[in-house]
C-alpha cells in the first residue's frame, strides 16, 4: 500500500492514520505493509519497523512500553 497525502492508508474500507514517530514526521507517498493478525488486529510496517497497531475496527492502539534490563 502507498500512504496518501493525509498520512493515511486505506485498507478494506478502513482509513488507518499513521502517527508521527521519532524517525519521520510523515510517511506520505511511502510504501508500507498492512498485516492482519488471526484475531483481527492490524499493524502497519515500513520495512522491519512497526509504525502503528490498530484494533480490528481500525482504532489506533497506544504504543507498547519496552523495558530495558
C-alpha positions in Angstrom: 0.0 0.0 0.0 1.1 3.6 -0.6 0.4 6.2 2.1 -1.9 9.1 0.9 -1.3 12.8 1.3 -3.2 12.8 4.6 -0.7 10.3 6.1 -3.4 7.6 6.0 -3.6 4.1 4.4 -6.9 2.7 3.1 -7.4 -1.0 3.9 -10.6 -2.9 3.3 -12.9 0.1 3.9 -10.9 1.4 6.9 -8.8 4.5 6.9 -5.7 4.0 9.1 -3.8 7.1 10.1 -0.1 6.7 10.8 1.0 8.7 13.9 4.3 10.7 13.7 7.3 9.0 15.3 10.9 9.8 16.1 12.2 8.7 12.7 9.8 10.6 10.4 7.1 13.2 10.8 5.1 11.7 8.0 5.0 8.8 5.6 3.3 10.5 2.5 3.9 8.5 -0.7 5.9 5.8 1.1 5.1 2.1 0.5 4.0 0.3 3.7 2.7 -3.2 4.5 -0.6 -3.8 6.4 -0.6 -7.0 8.5 -3.8 -8.6 9.7 -3.4 -11.0 12.6 -5.5 -14.0 13.3 -7.5 -12.2 16.0 -8.4 -9.4 13.5 -6.0 -6.7 14.8 -4.0 -4.7 12.2 -0.5 -3.3 12.1 1.4 -1.1 9.6 5.1 -1.8 8.8 7.7 0.2 7.0 10.5 -2.2 6.3 11.1 -4.1 9.6 9.8 -1.4 11.8 6.2 -1.4 13.0 4.7 2.0 12.7 1.3 1.5 14.4 -1.1 -1.1 15.8 -4.9 -1.0 15.4 -7.9 -2.9 16.7 -10.0 -4.9 14.3 -12.3 -1.9 13.7 -9.4 0.5 12.9 -8.9 2.3 16.2 -5.2 3.2 16.9 -3.8 1.3 19.9 -1.3 3.1 22.2 2.4 2.1 21.8 3.8 -0.6 24.0 6.4 0.4 26.6 9.6 -1.6 26.3 11.7 -2.3 29.4 15.4 -2.4 29.0 17.2 -4.6 31.5 
